[in-house]
C-alpha cells in the first residue's frame, strides 16, 4: 500500500509547496535517491530570484522554501554543485530578498501583505535547517502572533497586514495541520542552545493539538473548517495530527498516552487509501474547496506512516 501511495504522489503534478512536502516525506522515509531526484527538478525549476520548484503559481514567497530541509540533505549527500548553487540562491531569497514586514516576517505572496498559516511549515523549518535560527524563530513566532486565537486556541488561516484584519478568519483544518507539523520539525532542528524556544514550541504544538482534537468526529476525520460542520469532511488533518503524535512520542516531548488516539487516526486515514494508492477525501487540489486528492495528502500519509514505523520500532 505504501509503495502505491508513493507512486501516486510521484505521478501527480506538483506546485512548489507540493514538491517541498513530497521531498520532506521521502526524506523522513529514508529514501534519499528520490529526495535527490526531486531536488534536481526543484532546482531546475528555480527562478532568477532564487525561488525553487516554481511551476504555475508565480507569486508565492514562502512556498518555494518548503523544499529547503530536503534540499540541504541532498546537497550533503551528493556535494552536487548545481544543488548547492540552488540552495545558496534559495537562502539568499529567504534571508535577504523576499518581501517581509518591518518585523522581518515574510509575507505569503508577493502580490499582497498577508500572513498565512501555511507559511509556518514552508519557511521556519528551512531557516532552522540552514542554521538561521534567529530568523526561523522570528518568522515562526510572528505567524503565531498574527494568526492564533487564544479563545479558540486555534489558528486562523489568513491575516492581511495592510487592511489590519483577517482575510480569512476561518480555522482551516489543514492550516492548523501545517502548524502542527512545523512544530515537530522546529523542535528537531533547533539546537540545544535554544532550549527555551524548543520548550515553548513544544508547549504551543501540544496545546494546538489538544484544541484540534476537541473537534475530531467519531469516525476519526475533521471538517475542512474545524468548527464548521457545514464544510466538507476531509482526511488530511487526520494524517497531520497522527504524524504529530507519533513524532512527538518518538522524540520524547509527548507522553505515550497519545498512542491509542494516534492509532485510531492512522486507521481512519488508512481506510481512505484506494486500490491505486490515492488517499481519498483530503482537501483536494487544485482549488482546495472540496474533498478530493492532493499531493500534500499523499505526502502526509507517507510522513504519518514513517512516524508510526519509527515510533513502534523504538518502543
N, C-alpha and C positions, 0 to 999 in steps of 0.2 A: 504494500500500500504506500509506504513512504517513498519508494522509488517512483511510483506513478505520480505522487504529489510533486516530487522534484521535477520530473519530466514535464508535467503540465506547466509548472512555473517557468521553466526554460523556454517553452514553446509560446508563451504569452508575449504580446507586445508590451513594452515597459517604458514609462516615463522615468525621469531622473530619480525620484524618490522610490519608485518601484524597483529600479535597478539597484539602488542602495540597500533596500531591505532584503532583496534577493541575495546580494553579496554577503550581508550580515548573517543571513540564515545558513548559507553554505559555510561561512567562516565558523559559526558556532557548531555546525555539524561536523567540522573537521575535514571538509572537502576542499583542500587548498587548490587542487587543479582547476576546479570550477570557479573558485574565487579569482584566480589569476586570469582565467579566460574572460570572465565578466569585467574584471578590472581593465584588461586591454581594450575592450569595447567602450567602457566608460571614458577612458582617456582619449580614445579615438573620436568620441563624440564631444570632446571638450571645446568650448567656445574660446574666443580670444581673451576674454576677461577672466578665464580660469574656471568657469562653471563646467562640471563634468556631466556626462551622460545626458546631455540636452537633446531631446527629440520631442517635437510637438510643442509642449509648453515652453515658452521662451522667457517668461517674466519671473520665474521662481528664483528667490535669493538663497534660501536655506536648503531647499530640497536637493540641489546638486551636491551638498555637503554630506548627504546621507551615505555616500559610498566611502567616506573617509577612513573609518577604522579598518575596514576590509582592504582598502587600497594601501594603507600603511603596512598591513600584514603581507600583502602581495609584493610590495617593494622589498621588505625584509627577506622574504623567501627567495626572490629572484635576482635582486640587485639590477633589475631591468631599467635602463636609462630613460626610456620613454615613460615608464610608470613613475619613476622618481621625478621627472620633469613635470608630469601631470599633477603629482601630489604637491609639489612646490607651488605650482600655479594656483591650485585649489586653496592652499594655506594662505597665499597672498590675497586671494579673493576674500576669504572669510575674515582675515585679521585686518586687512588694510583697505580694501577697495569696495566692499559691499555696502550698500546704503544701510545706515543704522541711526538709532535715536541718539540724543545728546548723552544718554547714559551708557551708550555703547552696545545697545541691544539691536541685533539685526532684524530688519523687517522681513516679512514672509515673501512679499512681492515687490518688484521694483516699480510697479505702477500705482502703489498706494503705501501709506504708512500704517500698516496693520501688523499685529502680532497674532499668530495662530498657534493653537495647542500642538499642531503637527510639528512645529519647529523645535519643540523640546527634544524630540527624538532625532531630528535631522542634523542639528548643529552642535549642541554642547558635548555629546559624547565624542564627536570627531575632534573638537578642540582639545578635549581632555586626552584623547589618544595621541594627539600630536604634541602634547606637552604644554599647551597653552591653558593652564589650569585656571588662572585668574579670569581669562576671557570666557572660558567654559562656564564658570560659576556666575559671572556677570549675566550671561545670557540665560542660563538655567533659572536663576532666581528672578531675573527680570520678567521672563514669561509667566512664572508662577504669580508674581505680584500683580500683573495685569489681568490675568485670566481666572485666578482662583476665587471662588465664592465661599467665604468662611461659614456662611449659614448652611448652605447645601453640602459643603465640603467636597465639591466637585469643580471641575474646570469648565468654564465656558469655552466656546470654540474660537471666536474672533473678536479682537479689540481693535478699534480704529483710533489711532493716536491723534490724528488731525481733528476728527469730529469729537473726540473725548467721550466716546460711548462705544458700546458693543456693536459690531457689525452683525454678529450672530451670537446671542447670549446663550443659546441652547447648549445643554450639557451633552454634546455629541459623544456617543459611546466610544467610537474608535479614537476620537481625540483624547479622551481620558486614557484609553489604552496605550496610545503613543507615549503619554506622560509616564505611565507605569513602567513601560519597557525602557524608557530613557533613564528612569531611576535605577533600574537594575544595572545598566551599563555604566552610569556615572559612579555608582558605588564601587564597581570593579576597577574603573580606570583611574580614579583619583588615588594618589599615593598616600601612605600613612601620615605623611606630614600635613595632610589636610583632614585629619581625624575628625575635627569638629564638623566640617562640612559633610563628610561621609555620614556621620551620625544624624545630622539634620536631614539629609536626603533620605536616609532610611526611615526616619520618622514621617516625613512628607509622603513617601511612597506607601508605607503601610497604612497611614490614615486615609489616603485616597483609595487604596484598595478596599479597605473596610467600608468606606462610604459607597463605593461602586457595588459591593456585594449585597448591600441592602436592597438593591433593585433587581437582583437575579431572579428570573422566573423559575417556577418549579421544574421546568424542563431543562434548565441549565443555560438558557440563552437570555439575551437582553434586548430591549427595544433600541432602535437606532439612536434616538434621543432618550437617554437613560430613564428619565422620569416621565416620559410621554407615551402612554400606551396606544395612542393613535398612530404612532410611527411603526414602521415595519420591524419585524423580529429578525435579528441578524446574529451571525456566528462568530465574527472575528473578535469582538470584545471578549467572548468566552475564551478564545485561544490566548489572547493577550493577558488576561488575568491568570490563567493556568500557567503560562510561561513565567509570569512574575512570581507566582507562588513557588513553583519548582525551583526557580533560580534563587529566590530568597532563602529557601530552606537549604539548598545546597551550599550557598555562600555563607550561611550561618547567621543571617540577620532576621530571619523569620523563624518562628517556632515550628516544630514538626506537626503541631496541631492542625495545620492547614492541609495536611496530606489528603484527608478524605474529600475535602472540598475541591482540591486540585484534581484529584482522580475523577470526581463526578463531572467537572467541567471538561476534562480531557475526553471522557467517554461521550459527552454531548457533542463535542466538536468532531470526534472520530465518526460518529453516526452520520455526519453531513458529507463525508467523502464518498463520491460516487464511484462507479466501476472504472472510470477513466482516471481517477485521481484528482478530480476537481472538488475543491471544498465549496459546497453549495451554500447559498443564502448568507454569504458575507455581505458587507456593504459594497455593492457592486460597481466595478469600473465600467465605463469611464466617467459616469456622471455622479456616482455615489449617492443617488437619491432613491434607490430601491435595492432589494435583495438580489444578489447575483453571484458572480465570481470575480476575483481580482488577484493580481499578482501578490499584493500585500496579504491577502487571505491565505494564499498558498505558502508564502514565506513564513507567516506566523504559525502555521501548522508545523512546519519544519523546526522552527525555533522552539515551539512547545514540546515537540517530540524529543528534540535534543536535550532540552532542560529536564524533561521527565527521565530520560535514559541516564543522564548524569546524576540526578538525584537518587535514583534507585541503585545505581552501581556503587554509590558511596555510602549507602545506609549501613 
